[in-house]
Amino acid sequence: MKNSGNKKFTYMMVATIVSALGSYAFNFAFMTHIYNISNHDKTYMGLTQLFFITGMLLGNISGGPIGEKHNRKHILLICEAVRLPLSIVFLLTNNIWALLITHGLKTFFAGVSTPTKRAFITDIVHKDKIQKANNMFSASYAIVHILGPLIGTWGYSYFKGLEEIVYLDMATFAISIILLGLIRNIKTKNHSESHFLDDLKEGVTYIKKRMDLRGLYERHALVGVFSGIVIPLILPFLTEVLGKTEKEYGIMMMLFGLGGISGALINKKITKKFGLGKTLFVTSLIEPILLLLWASGINYYVSLFVFYLWGILFFTRAPGQFNYLANYVSKNFISRTNAVLDFIFTLTNITASFVISIIGNNLATKQLLIGAAIFYALVNIVRLNTTSSIALKREQHET
């Protein structure tokens, strides 16, 4: 990477982190805001997650083809700029449906920018340095995961509202636009035409032939269901069961981020010792145990410890999945299998969030979470010795 390449990448990375930090802080404050103005209605917590994930999915689907056909720097600038006027809506109304729809639209543009940023790295970084750049890019998100929840929830609690967090979010978009504007003399590389739905179809066909990949994707789908149930219920659980506030919510999510850093640091050692397949297999067995321990509602400090462990688990598993595909899938099918991975998680997450929006108020939060943990554990037990599980554990792949 030449100095000019280094500078361009630095501008892009800092712009992304600044923008993501504002968005992440806003997302936590927004979840708290919806919970408060809806009088603690869990239906709207499920809908908040539903609109968020749906916007992200549609953005991701659109982002790939758009990034192939148009100047990627311009796309990134547009995605930042459009979210500025959209943010104003949050200052003008407390109508829940207007807020949810606007949040979904904001997330759509965030979704468009995600694959565009990945491709933009190849425009500004030498091909020999792309892997290193991607690793640096991912590692830098630790700042977002640690500071975002604290800024969002503590800021909302201190200012008794969403307004100041909206101003912060808008400021980060403006800073990101300035930094992206400093990136000049870009040589856009020609990429083969690729469409998300085509990749999805071809990826599913390929996965059907591989029992180890079936095992991986079955577990990934379960994680999607689990996340779609748990995420909307974290704040209700803290307030209803543990008697805490949005401040404690922020601290707990910060611990999840710290656990993520620990998981990222030990991931390589764990997978080297146990293998990628066995690591993915075992982490899926541990997750419902952690959920059951947390849902038992022992006390807040146990919850903090559980979420720290959860962060370790999540950031051990997540890169493990991509590394498994990178190591054991033909290069011709990498983009396709990654497309399926994203789609399965999003689809199952949307489905679970929709279910929570329907039944959330009919069952106690603790009851819902314990039921989800037991269901997750039972599915794991039933699939313990299936052909796909064994193939994943033993890494029985094509060579």
C-alpha positions, 0 to 999 in steps of 0.5 A: 500500500503506497502512502496515497493508498494508505491515506485514502483507506484511512479517510474511508475507515475513519469516515465509516467508524465515525458514521457507524458510531453515531448510527449505533448510538442512535439505534440504542437511544431509538430503541429506548425511546420507542419503549418509553413512548409506547408505554413499554409495549413489546409489540413495538420493540419487535416492530423496531427490530423488524423495520431495522432488519428489513431495511438492512436486507433491502439495502444489501440486496440493492447495494451490490448491483448499484455498486457494480454500475456506478461510482462507489465513492458517489454512492457512499456520499449519497448514502450519508447525505440522504440520512441527514434530512431523514434524521430531521423527522425524529426531531419533528414527531413522536408518531411511532409509525412515522418514526419506525418507517423513517428508521427503516429508510435510514437503515436501507441506505446504511444497507446499500453502503455496506457492500459498497464499502467492501467493494470500495476497498478494492478501489483504493487499496492494492490487491496484496493489502486487501486482506490486511485492510479488511482485518483492520476495518473489522477490528476498528468496529470494536470502538463502535460496539463499546462506545455506541451503546453507552453514548446512546443510552446514557445520552438519552437518559441524561438529556431525557429524550432523543433530540441531542442523540439525533444531532450527534448522528447528523454531525457524524454523517456530516463528518463522514461526508467531509472525509469521503470527499477527501478521497481523490484520484480513484481508479475504479476496477472492473468487476464482473456483473453480480446480483444478489438474487442470482448469487442466492440461487446459485449458493443454495444449489451449491450448499445442498450438495454439501452436508457440512455446509448444511450443518453450518447454515442450519445453525446460522438460521437458529442464531437468526431466530434467537437474535430476532427474539432476544434483541427486542426483549433485552430492554423490557427484561432489564426493566421488568425483571431486574428493575434497571434503566436504560443506563444499565442497558447501555453498560450491558451492551458495552460488556457484550462489545468488550466480550467481542474484543476478547472473542476476536483475540482468542478466535485464532487460538481456539479454531487452531486447537479445535478446528473451525467445524467443531468450534462452530458446532460447540458454540451453537450448543453453548448459546442456549445455555447462556440464554437460559442463565440470563433469562433466569433473572438471577441478578444484574451482575450475572447478566453482565457476566453472561453478556460478556461471555456472549460477546466472546461466543458471538465473535468467536463464531462469526469470523469462524463461519466466514473462515470456514467458507473461505477455506472449504468453499471453491473461490467461484462460490465464495460470494454466493455462499456469503450471500446465502449466509447474510440472507438466512440470518436476516430472513430468520431474524425478521420472522422472529421479530415479527412473531415478537411483535404479535405475541410480545404482550401476551406473554411475560418477557421472562417466560418468552426468553426461557421458552426460546432458550428451551426451544433452542436447546431442544433443536440442538439436541434433536440435531446433535447426531444428524449427518449435517452436524457430524459433517460440520464437526468433522469438516467433511468437505470437498477438496 
